Amino acid sequence: MKASWEKQEGNIGTLTIEVEPEKVNEALDKAFKKVVNKVNVPGFRKGKVPRQIFEAKFGVESLYQDAIDIILPEAYTYALKETGIEPIDRPEVDIESFAKNQPMKVTAKVQVKPEVTLGEYKGLEVEAQDTEVKPEDIEAELKRLQNRHAELVTLEEGTAQEGDIAVIDYEGFVDGVPFEGGKAEKHSLELGSGSFIPGFEDGVVGMAKGEEKDIEVTFPEEYHAEELKGKAAVFKVKLHDIKRKVLPELDDEFAQDVSDFETLEEFKNDLEAQLKSRKEREFRIHQEQSVIDQAVANATFDVPDVMVENEVENMMEEFKANLRSQGLSLELYTQFTNQSESALRDQMKGDAEKRVRNNLVLEAIAKAEGLQATDEELDKELETMAEQYQRSVEEIRSILEANGRIDDVREGLTVKKAVDFLVDNSKIKA
């Protein structure tokens, strides 16, 4: 076989393929074996019609389409490897010539990945972040754990305070008229959580058990219900119960209840190590995003619409998989949220384009620096996937190869190497 590539305007070009007559004839033989079992010729049993009789009756041309279908996938795959191009969409194929004992000539209009002109990507500067763990960080984490393990005690007297759980009935009115969704009974509201309209929770603070009160509020201008935006409202509220959090003592017993440690001091030391690790991970994410953003901003290239559309499709599949893991379907989700699938896709376009831009630049950097995932790194990644999905490595590899996705895994590892390269070659701004 022979293959050549001629680039034309933008990232579109013509791929020319020539297949030798021997392969054409081999494909015709395979095509004959495929169709001979389906034809009826008087005097012959099905599948036993001699080739010359078949061609005399039906013509060798009747085998051409099947033969082309046999040759084309192999020829196209060969041509991609031979020319090194990376298509991003289905090709527009034209069979220039095909005949028995003659070479097959094919041209294909192909849209390929755009060329990226890299700008500065080494020595990029990243804003410093403090990764030291301070005593107040540990105290804040302990406070969070105290709140999580707090006991709720119902008060028989006293007034509601910020942080309490108020059990209330309420009904809202605008211009003296109740509005839809503005009424509830025995609703538990954590005061200070900010989950209600501004001013409402402040109005409940100071109320006593059994007290009734009118609370005046104004709906925010950005409120989700159009008919309530910016409107003044009055809520009639009755307070049934006040539940107050009683925090556990910070002592060795607390440490034993919430961890595997015997003493509070040991638990604090472990918390410090966890917080340190968390801050370092957060800084690493900050570094990676910063250098990627800068490298992409410094590069010059166009993003084809089809690549964005393909990425939106990938994101939709990821989204559907996440829904399935929660026992939901996309149809149910759109019903619950009153949002169409097309609206979801539109929302994803911005992130999809950013993903495409990032990957194109990272792939260009990997190529420029000769970065490539090794077989050992691929094997390690497959081991991680096997553990995650509780399958054998051989099963994971077989599934990926059957779906033509093994190269995607390798490319993902190569892109990660490019990110590591950017970070390793960046500078931290003081």
C-alpha positions as CSV (number, residue, x, y, z in Angstrom):
1,M,0.0,0.0,0.0
2,K,1.0,3.6,-0.5
3,A,-0.4,6.7,1.3
4,S,0.3,10.4,1.1
5,W,-1.1,13.5,2.9
6,E,-1.6,16.9,1.4
7,K,-2.6,19.7,3.8
8,Q,-4.9,22.3,2.6
9,E,-6.7,25.2,4.2
10,G,-6.9,25.2,8.0
11,N,-6.7,21.8,9.5
12,I,-8.3,20.0,6.5
13,G,-6.4,18.0,3.9
14,T,-6.6,15.1,1.4
15,L,-5.4,11.7,2.2
16,T,-4.5,9.6,-0.9
17,I,-4.3,5.8,-0.6
18,E,-3.3,3.3,-3.3
19,V,-3.9,-0.5,-2.7
20,E,-2.0,-3.0,-4.9
21,P,-4.0,-5.3,-7.2
22,E,-3.1,-8.4,-5.2
23,K,-4.9,-7.1,-2.2
24,V,-7.8,-6.0,-4.4
25,N,-8.1,-9.6,-5.7
26,E,-7.8,-11.1,-2.2
27,A,-10.7,-8.8,-1.1
28,L,-12.7,-10.0,-4.1
29,D,-12.1,-13.6,-3.1
30,K,-13.3,-12.9,0.5
31,A,-16.3,-11.0,-0.9
32,F,-17.2,-14.0,-3.1
33,K,-17.0,-16.4,-0.2
34,K,-19.3,-14.1,1.8
35,V,-22.1,-13.7,-0.8
36,V,-22.0,-17.2,-2.6
37,N,-23.9,-18.7,0.3
38,K,-26.8,-16.2,-0.3
39,V,-27.4,-16.6,-4.0
40,N,-29.6,-19.1,-5.9
41,V,-28.3,-20.4,-9.3
42,P,-30.4,-23.2,-11.0
43,G,-28.4,-26.5,-11.1
44,F,-26.2,-25.6,-8.1
45,R,-26.6,-26.0,-4.4
46,K,-26.3,-22.9,-2.2
47,G,-22.7,-22.1,-1.6
48,K,-21.4,-24.4,-4.4
49,V,-21.7,-22.0,-7.4
50,P,-18.3,-21.9,-9.2
51,R,-16.7,-18.4,-9.3
52,Q,-16.7,-18.2,-13.1
53,I,-20.4,-19.1,-13.2
54,F,-21.2,-16.5,-10.5
55,E,-19.3,-13.8,-12.4
56,A,-20.9,-14.7,-15.7
57,K,-24.3,-14.4,-14.2
58,F,-24.0,-11.5,-11.8
59,G,-20.8,-9.8,-13.0
60,V,-17.6,-9.3,-11.0
61,E,-18.8,-5.8,-10.2
62,S,-21.5,-7.3,-7.9
63,L,-18.6,-8.1,-5.5
64,Y,-17.0,-4.7,-5.6
65,Q,-18.9,-3.0,-2.7
66,D,-18.3,-6.0,-0.3
67,A,-14.6,-6.0,-1.3
68,I,-14.3,-2.3,-0.8
69,D,-15.8,-2.7,2.7
70,I,-13.2,-5.4,3.4
71,I,-10.2,-3.4,2.2
72,L,-11.1,0.2,3.4
73,P,-10.7,-0.1,7.2
74,E,-7.3,-1.7,6.9
75,A,-6.2,0.7,4.2
76,Y,-7.4,3.7,6.2
77,T,-5.7,2.5,9.4
78,Y,-2.4,1.9,7.4
79,A,-2.6,5.4,5.9
80,L,-3.0,7.1,9.3
81,K,0.1,5.3,10.6
82,E,2.0,6.0,7.4
83,T,1.3,9.7,7.3
84,G,1.1,10.3,11.1
85,I,-2.0,12.4,10.9
86,E,-4.6,12.4,13.7
87,P,-8.2,12.7,12.4
88,I,-10.8,14.4,14.6
89,D,-13.9,13.5,12.6
90,R,-15.2,11.0,10.1
91,P,-13.4,11.3,6.7
92,E,-15.3,12.0,3.5
93,V,-14.2,9.0,1.4
94,D,-14.2,8.9,-2.4
95,I,-13.3,5.7,-4.3
96,E,-11.4,7.0,-7.3
97,S,-11.0,3.6,-8.9
98,F,-11.7,-0.1,-8.1
99,A,-11.5,-3.1,-10.5
100,K,-10.3,-6.6,-10.6
101,N,-6.6,-7.0,-11.3
102,Q,-6.2,-3.2,-10.9
103,P,-4.9,-1.0,-8.0
104,M,-7.6,0.6,-5.8
105,K,-7.3,4.4,-5.5
106,V,-9.0,6.2,-2.7
107,T,-9.0,9.9,-1.6
108,A,-10.4,11.1,1.7
109,K,-11.0,14.6,2.9
110,V,-9.8,14.5,6.5
111,Q,-10.0,17.1,9.3
112,V,-7.1,16.7,11.7
113,K,-6.0,18.1,15.0
114,P,-4.9,21.7,14.6
115,E,-1.2,22.6,14.8
116,V,-0.3,24.4,18.0
117,T,2.4,27.1,18.0
118,L,3.8,27.0,21.5
119,G,4.7,30.1,23.3
120,E,6.6,30.3,26.6
121,Y,6.0,27.3,28.8
122,K,9.2,26.9,30.8
123,G,10.0,29.0,33.8
124,L,6.3,30.0,34.3
125,E,5.7,31.8,37.6
126,V,3.2,30.5,40.2
127,E,1.8,32.4,43.1
128,A,3.0,31.0,46.4
129,Q,0.6,29.5,48.9
130,D,1.2,28.9,52.6
131,T,1.2,25.1,53.3
132,E,2.2,25.4,56.9
133,V,-0.4,24.2,59.5
134,K,-1.0,26.7,62.2
135,P,-2.5,26.0,65.6
136,E,-5.7,27.8,64.6
137,D,-6.1,25.3,61.7
138,I,-6.0,22.4,64.0
139,E,-8.5,24.1,66.4
140,A,-10.9,24.8,63.5
141,E,-10.7,21.2,62.5
142,L,-11.4,20.0,66.0
143,K,-14.3,22.5,66.2
144,R,-15.7,21.0,63.0
145,L,-15.5,17.5,64.5
146,Q,-17.1,18.7,67.7
147,N,-20.0,20.1,65.8
148,R,-20.4,16.9,63.8
149,H,-20.5,14.8,67.0
150,A,-22.6,17.3,69.0
151,E,-25.7,16.1,70.9
152,L,-29.0,18.0,70.2
153,V,-30.8,18.9,73.4
154,T,-34.4,20.3,73.3
155,L,-34.7,23.5,75.5
156,E,-37.7,23.9,77.7
157,E,-37.0,27.6,78.3
158,G,-34.9,30.4,77.0
159,T,-34.7,32.0,73.5
160,A,-33.3,30.8,70.2
161,Q,-29.7,31.7,69.5
162,E,-27.5,31.5,66.4
163,G,-26.4,27.9,65.9
164,D,-29.6,26.5,67.4
165,I,-32.1,24.3,65.4
166,A,-35.4,26.1,65.4
167,V,-38.5,24.0,64.7
168,I,-41.0,26.3,63.1
169,D,-44.2,26.8,61.2
170,Y,-44.2,29.6,58.7
171,E,-46.2,31.1,55.9
172,G,-45.1,33.9,53.6
173,F,-47.3,36.7,52.2
174,V,-46.6,39.4,49.5
175,D,-49.1,42.3,49.6
176,G,-51.2,40.2,52.0
177,V,-51.5,37.3,49.6
178,P,-49.8,33.9,50.3
179,F,-47.4,32.7,47.6
180,E,-46.6,29.2,46.3
181,G,-43.9,27.4,48.2
182,G,-43.9,29.9,51.1
183,K,-45.5,27.6,53.7
184,A,-44.2,24.8,55.9
185,E,-44.9,23.1,59.2
186,K,-42.5,21.8,61.8
187,H,-39.6,22.8,59.6
188,S,-36.1,22.4,61.2
189,L,-33.9,25.5,60.5
190,E,-30.3,25.9,61.7
191,L,-30.1,29.6,62.6
192,G,-27.1,31.2,61.1
193,S,-26.8,28.7,58.2
194,G,-27.9,31.3,55.6
195,S,-30.3,28.8,54.1
196,F,-33.3,31.2,54.2
197,I,-33.9,34.6,52.7
198,P,-31.6,37.3,54.3
199,G,-33.1,38.6,57.5
200,F,-35.4,35.6,58.2
201,E,-33.1,33.7,60.4
202,D,-32.1,36.9,62.3
203,G,-35.8,37.4,62.9
204,V,-36.1,34.0,64.6
205,V,-33.2,34.6,66.9
206,G,-34.5,35.8,70.3
207,M,-37.9,34.0,69.9
208,A,-39.1,31.8,72.8
209,K,-40.8,28.4,72.6
210,G,-44.5,28.8,71.6
211,E,-44.0,32.5,70.5
212,E,-45.5,33.7,67.2
213,K,-44.1,36.6,65.2
214,D,-44.3,38.4,61.9
215,I,-40.9,38.7,60.2
216,E,-40.5,41.2,57.4
217,V,-38.0,40.5,54.7
218,T,-37.2,41.5,51.1
219,F,-36.5,38.9,48.4
220,P,-33.1,39.3,46.7
221,E,-33.1,40.7,43.2
222,E,-31.4,37.5,42.0
223,Y,-34.0,35.2,43.6
224,H,-34.9,32.2,41.5
225,A,-38.6,32.8,41.4
226,E,-39.2,35.7,38.9
227,E,-42.5,36.8,40.6
228,L,-40.7,37.3,44.0
229,K,-37.6,39.1,42.9
230,G,-37.0,42.3,45.0
231,K,-40.5,42.0,46.6
232,A,-41.2,42.8,50.3
233,A,-42.8,39.9,52.2
234,V,-44.1,39.1,55.6
235,F,-43.6,35.7,57.2
236,K,-45.9,34.6,60.0
237,V,-43.8,32.3,62.2
238,K,-44.5,30.1,65.1
239,L,-41.6,28.6,67.1
240,H,-42.4,25.1,68.4
241,D,-39.0,23.9,69.7
242,I,-35.4,25.0,70.2
243,K,-32.7,22.4,69.9
244,R,-29.2,23.4,71.0
245,K,-26.0,21.6,70.1
246,V,-24.1,20.4,73.2
247,L,-20.5,19.9,72.1
248,P,-18.5,17.1,73.5
249,E,-15.4,17.9,75.6
250,L,-12.1,17.9,73.8
251,D,-10.3,15.2,75.8
252,D,-8.8,11.8,75.4
253,E,-12.3,10.2,75.4
254,F,-13.3,12.4,72.5
255,A,-10.2,11.3,70.6
256,Q,-11.0,7.6,71.2
257,D,-14.6,8.2,70.0
258,V,-13.7,9.8,66.7
259,S,-10.4,8.1,65.9
260,D,-8.1,5.2,66.5
261,F,-5.9,7.2,68.9
262,E,-5.8,6.8,72.7
263,T,-5.0,10.4,73.5
264,L,-6.1,13.9,72.3
265,E,-2.4,14.8,71.8
266,E,-1.9,11.9,69.4
267,F,-5.0,12.7,67.6
268,K,-3.9,16.4,67.2
269,N,-0.6,15.2,65.8
270,D,-2.4,13.1,63.2
271,L,-4.7,16.0,62.3
272,E,-1.7,18.2,61.8
273,A,-0.2,15.6,59.4
274,Q,-3.6,15.3,57.5
275,L,-4.0,19.1,57.2
276,K,-0.4,19.4,56.0
277,S,-1.0,16.8,53.3
278,R,-4.3,18.4,52.3
279,K,-2.6,21.9,52.0
280,E,0.2,20.4,49.9
281,R,-2.3,18.7,47.6
282,E,-4.3,21.9,47.2
283,F,-1.1,23.8,46.3
284,R,-0.1,21.1,43.8
285,I,-3.5,21.5,42.1
286,H,-3.1,25.3,42.2
287,Q,0.4,24.9,40.6
288,E,-0.9,22.6,37.9
289,Q,-3.9,24.8,36.9
290,S,-1.7,27.9,36.9
291,V,1.0,26.6,34.6
292,I,-1.6,25.0,32.3
293,D,-3.6,28.2,32.0
294,Q,-0.4,30.2,31.3
295,A,0.9,27.7,28.7
296,V,-2.4,27.7,26.9
297,A,-2.7,31.5,27.0
298,N,0.8,31.8,25.5
299,A,0.1,29.3,22.6
300,T,-1.5,30.1,19.3
301,F,-4.0,27.7,17.6
302,D,-7.6,27.4,16.6
303,V,-10.1,24.9,18.2
304,P,-12.3,23.1,15.6
305,D,-16.0,23.0,16.6
306,V,-16.1,19.2,16.1
307,M,-13.5,18.7,18.8
308,V,-15.6,20.7,21.2
309,E,-18.7,18.8,20.2
310,N,-16.9,15.5,20.7
311,E,-15.8,16.6,24.2
312,V,-19.3,17.6,25.1
313,E,-20.4,14.1,24.1
314,N,-17.7,12.6,26.4
315,M,-18.8,14.9,29.3
316,M,-22.4,13.9,28.8
317,E,-21.4,10.2,29.0
318,E,-19.5,10.9,32.2
319,F,-22.5,12.8,33.6
320,K,-24.9,9.9,32.7
321,A,-22.5,7.4,34.4
322,N,-22.4,9.5,37.6
323,L,-26.2,9.7,37.5
324,R,-26.4,5.9,37.1
325,S,-24.1,5.4,40.1
326,Q,-26.7,7.4,42.1
327,G,-29.6,5.3,40.8
328,L,-30.8,8.0,38.4
329,S,-31.3,8.3,34.7
330,L,-30.8,11.4,32.6
331,E,-34.5,11.5,31.9
332,L,-35.3,11.6,35.6
333,Y,-32.7,14.2,36.2
334,T,-34.1,16.5,33.6
335,Q,-37.6,16.1,35.0
336,F,-36.4,16.9,38.6
337,T,-34.4,20.0,37.5
338,N,-36.8,21.1,34.7
339,Q,-33.8,21.4,32.4
340,S,-33.6,19.9,28.9
341,E,-30.7,17.8,27.7
342,S,-29.8,20.4,25.1
343,A,-29.6,23.0,27.8
344,L,-27.2,20.7,29.7
345,R,-25.0,20.4,26.6
346,D,-24.9,24.1,26.2
347,Q,-23.8,24.5,29.8
348,M,-21.0,22.1,29.1
349,K,-19.6,23.8,26.0
350,G,-17.4,26.2,27.9
351,D,-15.7,23.5,30.0
352,A,-15.5,21.3,27.0
353,E,-13.6,23.9,25.0
354,K,-11.2,24.5,27.9
355,R,-10.5,20.7,28.1
356,V,-9.8,20.6,24.4
357,R,-7.5,23.7,24.6
358,N,-5.6,22.3,27.6
359,N,-5.1,18.8,26.0
360,L,-3.9,20.2,22.6
361,V,-1.3,22.4,24.3
362,L,-0.2,19.6,26.7
363,E,0.1,17.2,23.8
364,A,2.2,19.7,21.9
365,I,4.5,20.2,24.9
366,A,4.9,16.4,25.3
367,K,5.9,16.1,21.7
368,A,8.3,19.1,21.9
369,E,10.0,17.6,25.0
370,G,9.9,14.0,23.8
371,L,7.7,12.9,26.7
372,Q,5.9,9.6,26.4
373,A,4.3,7.1,28.7
374,T,6.4,3.9,29.0
375,D,5.0,0.4,28.9
376,E,5.8,0.0,32.7
377,E,3.8,3.2,33.4
378,L,0.9,1.9,31.3
379,D,1.0,-1.5,33.2
380,K,0.9,0.4,36.5
381,E,-2.1,2.4,35.4
382,L,-3.9,-0.8,34.4
383,E,-3.2,-2.3,37.8
384,T,-4.7,0.8,39.4
385,M,-7.8,0.5,37.2
386,A,-8.1,-3.2,37.9
387,E,-8.1,-2.6,41.6
388,Q,-10.6,0.2,41.3
389,Y,-13.1,-1.9,39.2
390,Q,-12.2,-5.2,41.0
391,R,-11.2,-6.9,37.8
392,S,-8.0,-8.6,36.7
393,V,-5.4,-6.6,34.8
394,E,-5.8,-8.9,31.8
395,E,-9.6,-8.2,31.8
396,I,-9.1,-4.5,31.9
397,R,-6.5,-4.6,29.1
398,S,-8.8,-6.8,27.0
399,I,-11.8,-4.5,27.5
400,L,-9.8,-1.4,26.6
401,E,-8.2,-3.0,23.5
402,A,-11.6,-4.4,22.3
403,N,-13.0,-0.8,22.5
404,G,-9.9,0.8,21.0
405,R,-9.2,2.8,24.2
406,I,-5.8,1.5,25.3
407,D,-4.1,4.3,23.4
408,D,-6.3,6.8,25.1
409,V,-5.0,5.6,28.5
410,R,-1.4,5.9,27.3
411,E,-2.1,9.4,25.9
412,G,-3.6,10.4,29.2
413,L,-0.5,9.3,31.0
414,T,1.6,11.3,28.5
415,V,-0.5,14.4,29.1
416,K,0.1,13.9,32.9
417,K,3.8,13.8,32.2
418,A,3.5,17.1,30.4
419,V,1.8,18.7,33.4
420,D,4.5,17.4,35.7
421,F,7.1,18.8,33.3
422,L,5.4,22.3,33.5
423,V,5.3,22.2,37.3
424,D,8.9,21.0,37.6
425,N,10.1,23.8,35.4
426,S,8.0,26.5,37.0
427,K,9.1,29.1,39.6
428,I,7.3,30.0,42.8
429,K,6.7,33.7,43.2
430,A,7.8,34.9,46.7
